[in-house]
Amino acid sequence: MFYTYLLKLENGQFYAGFTKDLKARLEKHRNHSVPTTSRIRPEEVVFYAAFQSEKKAIEFEKYLKSSSGFAFRNKRLL
């Protein structure tokens, strides 16, 4: 399985990503091992979705980072 996830950061922003191992990836975020979240610690996982295809997980991550995805996130996921 492949996962697309959304983290709420301690500064109120959101981070969208994808991974094959969700638990390990979240641990990396917490340990400052991910460059994009190394300075701003994640507070919580607000959403995740599982996909059988890596391509679908990446496509959904890209969608969440788009302007349409921001609107979807704010209306449906938060």
Secondary structure, 3 states (H helix, E strand, C coil): CEEEEEEEECCCCEEEEEECCHHHHHHHHHCCCCHHHCCCCEEEEEEEEEECCHHHHHHHHHHHCCHHHHHHHHHHHC
